[in-house]
Amino acid sequence: MAGGANEPTLEFTPTWVLAVVCTVTVVISLAVERFLHYAGKYLKKRNQKPLFDALQKIKEELMLLGFISLLLALFQDRIGEIRISVEHVDKWLPCEKNAKIATDEHSNTTAGSDKVTKLSISQIFISLSLSLLVEISSKVPLLSQTALHHLHIFIFVLAAVHVVFCALTILCGGAQIRRWKRWEDAIQKEEFDPEEALPSKFTNVQDHTFIRGRFIGIGKNLSILSWVHSFIKQFYGSVTRSDYTTLRLGFITAHCRGNPKFNFHKYMIRALEADFKKVVGISWYLWLFVVVFLLVNVAGWHAYFWISFIPLTLLLVVGTKLEHVITRLAQDVAQRHIAIAGDLIVQPSDDHFWFHRPRLILVLIHIILFQNSFELAFLLFVLIRYKLNSCMTREIHFIIPRLVIRVFVQLLCSYSTLHLYAIVTQMGTSFKKAIFDEHIQQGLVGWAQQAKKNNNLRKRATDGSSVQTGSKQGLVGVELTKNGGDRTATGGVEAQEIKQSPSPTSTTSSKTQTLAKTWS
């Protein structure tokens, strides 16, 4: 892409060079394609449908990147033909031009200085004046081919780093969640009938481990202390066994009362794998972030240093909120009861989440991971492409804090925030479709689509019959008017009764429509 006008074209390139380059490119492309293909077959064989969907999402992102690459390759000459004034090029630069000149002068040897001393003062003045006039009157390309080539590489590095770090985050977080399996196995081994045990057992709420760990005695009614406690709690012991047992029982009581042996751990794993498909993708608003980040990378602003605090702040806020949801569940029980019959049961509700939407937490985690990936990808790209000689990497006192923040965000999200999200977001009013096995999900989705289709057909039939009934009533009304006023009044009453009488299928239709919207 960065070639000049005097370089040989395809007509004068040796055929063996073309063959070698094409062979290497095709072999690498086919190897990647076959790897993704067999990875998909392996996931389908292991019945890992959510991870297979995530792999398909990665393929879609690769296709999008390929299309972006094609556009940049096709329009590179057109972009180079667009000329703008030098005055506009000298503004909003990532590196100041005097820094580039200083770098070039430092890299040059002192041999050039001997030639300068031989020039007279008049010759120096004339050469500077001519160069200034040429610079003012000339036009420069909107984007050089070298800069376009570097932008091309950076986009690929960004996508690759985002996919890799999202996968590492999910794997590390999933490993933390799988450690809870021993808690689930211990609960499953307890053999008792909950219906018989509940009336014969009383629990002192204040002495319960879950309440004592979350509903602290000092300042328990002060909201600010509960938020401070939640902020600190996310760094150590974010989810204890009493938390897991109590939240699990609350979920089963609210959504699976008829199945007390429901495997809550497997459900969380399936739900997390399904969410991985959304996290690994690059949504449109994330591409908007890329444009904004590239825009504000101006010399002297140190924008990337200040931007690095955004994902850190968001992550701490999200972790504090998730811990506070558990604290709120404990407070609701402790403030209403002193002792209860049976086990301690919390009440899941969307009211504990921002805007009554638990899924908003996943969007924030998606933004946090992408911003973190962008920062790491940019540093990696600059170090590989420009080494340490670039002005963007010369200020070490700004680079080191950014790297420390990136690593801290990655570790905290992997080992604390992600598994907090996995269990706390189940404390909403509704449940996810991962609660059912794959074959049941497919059956329910098919049923919902068929029910929606039948409901639309029934609605059309009802509308058609009402139109026909209205036309018949109009004819009867005209006929009654001819025969007398009394009969006309009677016909009007009958028409009114027919209009107000509900359809016998209205109640059933509304219920079917609600279920169809839920699963379609």
Sequence and secondary structure as in RCSB ss.txt:
>XXXX:A:sequence
MAGGANEPTLEFTPTWVLAVVCTVTVVISLAVERFLHYAGKYLKKRNQKPLFDALQKIKEELMLLGFISLLLALF
QDRIGEIRISVEHVDKWLPCEKNAKIATDEHSNTTAGSDKVTKLSISQIFISLSLSLLVEISSKVPLLSQTALHH
LHIFIFVLAAVHVVFCALTILCGGAQIRRWKRWEDAIQKEEFDPEEALPSKFTNVQDHTFIRGRFIGIGKNLSIL
SWVHSFIKQFYGSVTRSDYTTLRLGFITAHCRGNPKFNFHKYMIRALEADFKKVVGISWYLWLFVVVFLLVNVAG
WHAYFWISFIPLTLLLVVGTKLEHVITRLAQDVAQRHIAIAGDLIVQPSDDHFWFHRPRLILVLIHIILFQNSFE
LAFLLFVLIRYKLNSCMTREIHFIIPRLVIRVFVQLLCSYSTLHLYAIVTQMGTSFKKAIFDEHIQQGLVGWAQQ
AKKNNNLRKRATDGSSVQTGSKQGLVGVELTKNGGDRTATGGVEAQEIKQSPSPTSTTSSKTQTLAKTWS
>XXXX:A:secstr
    TTS  GGGS HHHHHHHHHHHHHHHHHHHHHHHHHHHHHHHTT HHHHHHHHHHHHHHHHHHHHHHHHHHS
HHHHHH EEEHHHHTSS SS HHHHHHHHHHHS THHHHHHHHS HHHHHHHHHHHHHHHHH EEESS HHHHHH
HHHHHHHHHHHHHHHHHHHHHHHHHHHHTTHHHHHHHHH    HHHHHHH EEEGGGSHHHHHHS STTTT HHH
HHHHHHHHTTS SS HHHHHHHHHHHHHHH TT TT  HHHHHHHHHHHHHHHHSS  HHHHHHHHHHHHT  TT
T HHHHHTHHHHHHHHHHHHHHHHHHHHHHHHHHHH SEEESS      GGGSGGG TTHHHHHHHHHHHHHHHH
HHHHHHHHHHHTT SHHHH HHHHHHHHHHHHHHHHHIIIIIHHHHHHHGGGSSS  GGGS HHHHHHHHHHHHH
HHHHHHHHHHHHHHHHHHHHHHHHHHHHHHHHH HHHHHHHHHHHHHHHHS  TTHHHHHHHHHHHHHH 
